[in-house]
Amino acid sequence: MACIDDKGNLTATAKKILTAVKDQSLTAEDVANEAGLPLFKVRSSLRDMASMGFVFQNGDSYQLNEKAEKLLNRGS
């Protein structure tokens, strides 16, 4: 699942997920509820985003990385 489109911008799904964890550390379940997305999609996206360095995992929770915050702000 791609989090970045062919122009180097965040996808709509990635924006929703990253916005959910922007100011708080959340579990995948909390992200799904906050973003209004299916849990399976959130889990898959969070795995991809963690491997890309956009989020980091602290126990069961995820937090936004500075790299993703810059991309999120760029798209605003």
N, C-alpha and C positions, 0 to 999 in steps of 0.2 A: 504494500500500500504506500503510495507516494505521498509525502507530506509537502513536497515542493513541486510546483508546476514547471513546465518547460522554460519559463522565463525567470526562474529563480525566486518566485514568490510563494508564500505559504498558500496551501489549498484552503478552502472554506472550512473543512473538517479540522485541519491542523490549527487554524485560527481559533475555532471554538474551544478546542482542547487546551491550547496554550493560554488563552484568555482565562479559562477556568482556574488554572494553576498559577496565574501571574502573581497574585498577591498572597497566596496561601498554599500550603502543602496539602494535597488531597489524595485519597485512595482512588483507584481506577473506578470503583463504584460511585464515589462522590463526583468524580469528573463526569461520568456518564449522566448522572442526575443533573448536574449544573449545566452541562453543555446540551442536554436534550438529545443525546446520541445513544445508540445501542452499546451495551457493555462490550460485546465482542469486538466492535469497531474501535472503541476506546482502548482496549487492551492491546490490540494489534498496533494501533497508531502510537501508543506510548512506548511499545518495544522498539518500533522504528525510530521514534524521536530520541529515545535513550541512546541507541546505537549511533545516531547522527550528532549527539552531543547537545540536543535541544532541551532535554530534561534530565534530571538525575533522580535516582530512587533512593529514598531514605526509609528503610524498613518497607512498609506497605504503601507508603505515600510517595508522591512525585512532586518535584519542584521545578520551576522554570530556571533554565540556565541563562546566563548573560547573552550568549550567542543567539538564542531564540528571542530574547527580549528585544534585541536590536532589529531582528527581522519583523517582529510583531509591530514595533514602533514605525518601521519603514513603510509598512503596509497601511498605516493609519492615515 
